[in-house]
Structures are given as structure tokens and as C-alpha cells.
């Protein structure tokens, strides 16, 4: 079953071109929520920006299940939420979340899961 994206491809404009790929939650691309939490880790591939985008209200079960995420061009996610654009040049190892006023604040970088 294919995903029904909130924005049609024809609505995607060049807002943050040339920044590579990212991983984003279906809460953003399917449900249309704005980005509420984002972090930048070491890229997985040469075209990966390292950015990971979440609405911020995903349950742990959703966050742990890859079927609720996909790989996108960073520009695509910038079209869903242009308020991320000023943060896209932040360094690897940074994380950002929205405060109660909806403004971006630096957050602690997430610890990688530990192997059992």
C-alpha cells in the first residue's frame, strides 16, 4: 500500500536544494504535522545530510518502526515546514525541538541505542 502524501509533488518548490537526503516521519509527510524535533547525525551515505525529522509526538513504537519513516530530499521536508530552513546548516551532533511557544531550542543530542 502506497502512502498518501499531504503535499503533491507538483507543490514542491526549491526552498533548500542541494542539501542531500534525510529521514522523516510519516507524521510530517502523510499527516501534515510540522517538524517538532530534528537532529543531525553522521550521514549513512555520501548523499545523506544526516538530518532526521520528527513531528515530536510519535510514540516510541512508531519511532522504532521503519515503516513510519522514509528517505526524502531535505528540500521536500523544507516544503512541509519552511521553519526548519534556518537550522539546516547546523553541525552534525546537534538537535533542535520546539518549546511551548513553537520556537526552536537546542536539545541534547540523542544517545544511540545500546545493543543488548
Secondary structure as a PSIPRED ss2 file (coil, helix, strand):
# PSIPRED VFORMAT (PSIPRED V4.0)

   1 X C   1.000  0.000  0.000
   2 X C   1.000  0.000  0.000
   3 X C   1.000  0.000  0.000
   4 X C   1.000  0.000  0.000
   5 X C   1.000  0.000  0.000
   6 X C   1.000  0.000  0.000
   7 X C   1.000  0.000  0.000
   8 X C   1.000  0.000  0.000
   9 X H   0.000  1.000  0.000
  10 X H   0.000  1.000  0.000
  11 X H   0.000  1.000  0.000
  12 X C   1.000  0.000  0.000
  13 X C   1.000  0.000  0.000
  14 X C   1.000  0.000  0.000
  15 X C   1.000  0.000  0.000
  16 X C   1.000  0.000  0.000
  17 X C   1.000  0.000  0.000
  18 X C   1.000  0.000  0.000
  19 X C   1.000  0.000  0.000
  20 X C   1.000  0.000  0.000
  21 X E   0.000  0.000  1.000
  22 X E   0.000  0.000  1.000
  23 X E   0.000  0.000  1.000
  24 X E   0.000  0.000  1.000
  25 X E   0.000  0.000  1.000
  26 X H   0.000  1.000  0.000
  27 X H   0.000  1.000  0.000
  28 X H   0.000  1.000  0.000
  29 X H   0.000  1.000  0.000
  30 X C   1.000  0.000  0.000
  31 X C   1.000  0.000  0.000
  32 X C   1.000  0.000  0.000
  33 X C   1.000  0.000  0.000
  34 X C   1.000  0.000  0.000
  35 X C   1.000  0.000  0.000
  36 X C   1.000  0.000  0.000
  37 X E   0.000  0.000  1.000
  38 X E   0.000  0.000  1.000
  39 X E   0.000  0.000  1.000
  40 X E   0.000  0.000  1.000
  41 X C   1.000  0.000  0.000
  42 X C   1.000  0.000  0.000
  43 X C   1.000  0.000  0.000
  44 X C   1.000  0.000  0.000
  45 X C   1.000  0.000  0.000
  46 X C   1.000  0.000  0.000
  47 X C   1.000  0.000  0.000
  48 X E   0.000  0.000  1.000
  49 X E   0.000  0.000  1.000
  50 X E   0.000  0.000  1.000
  51 X E   0.000  0.000  1.000
  52 X E   0.000  0.000  1.000
  53 X E   0.000  0.000  1.000
  54 X E   0.000  0.000  1.000
  55 X C   1.000  0.000  0.000
  56 X C   1.000  0.000  0.000
  57 X C   1.000  0.000  0.000
  58 X C   1.000  0.000  0.000
  59 X C   1.000  0.000  0.000
  60 X H   0.000  1.000  0.000
  61 X H   0.000  1.000  0.000
  62 X H   0.000  1.000  0.000
  63 X H   0.000  1.000  0.000
  64 X C   1.000  0.000  0.000
  65 X C   1.000  0.000  0.000
  66 X H   0.000  1.000  0.000
  67 X H   0.000  1.000  0.000
  68 X H   0.000  1.000  0.000
  69 X E   0.000  0.000  1.000
  70 X E   0.000  0.000  1.000
  71 X E   0.000  0.000  1.000
  72 X E   0.000  0.000  1.000
  73 X E   0.000  0.000  1.000
  74 X H   0.000  1.000  0.000
  75 X H   0.000  1.000  0.000
  76 X H   0.000  1.000  0.000
  77 X H   0.000  1.000  0.000
  78 X H   0.000  1.000  0.000
  79 X H   0.000  1.000  0.000
  80 X H   0.000  1.000  0.000
  81 X C   1.000  0.000  0.000
  82 X H   0.000  1.000  0.000
  83 X H   0.000  1.000  0.000
  84 X H   0.000  1.000  0.000
  85 X H   0.000  1.000  0.000
  86 X H   0.000  1.000  0.000
  87 X H   0.000  1.000  0.000
  88 X C   1.000  0.000  0.000
  89 X C   1.000  0.000  0.000
  90 X C   1.000  0.000  0.000
  91 X C   1.000  0.000  0.000
  92 X C   1.000  0.000  0.000
  93 X C   1.000  0.000  0.000
  94 X E   0.000  0.000  1.000
  95 X E   0.000  0.000  1.000
  96 X E   0.000  0.000  1.000
  97 X E   0.000  0.000  1.000
  98 X E   0.000  0.000  1.000
  99 X C   1.000  0.000  0.000
 100 X C   1.000  0.000  0.000
 101 X C   1.000  0.000  0.000
 102 X C   1.000  0.000  0.000
 103 X C   1.000  0.000  0.000
 104 X E   0.000  0.000  1.000
 105 X E   0.000  0.000  1.000
 106 X E   0.000  0.000  1.000
 107 X E   0.000  0.000  1.000
 108 X C   1.000  0.000  0.000
 109 X C   1.000  0.000  0.000
 110 X C   1.000  0.000  0.000
 111 X C   1.000  0.000  0.000
 112 X C   1.000  0.000  0.000
 113 X C   1.000  0.000  0.000
 114 X C   1.000  0.000  0.000
 115 X C   1.000  0.000  0.000
 116 X C   1.000  0.000  0.000
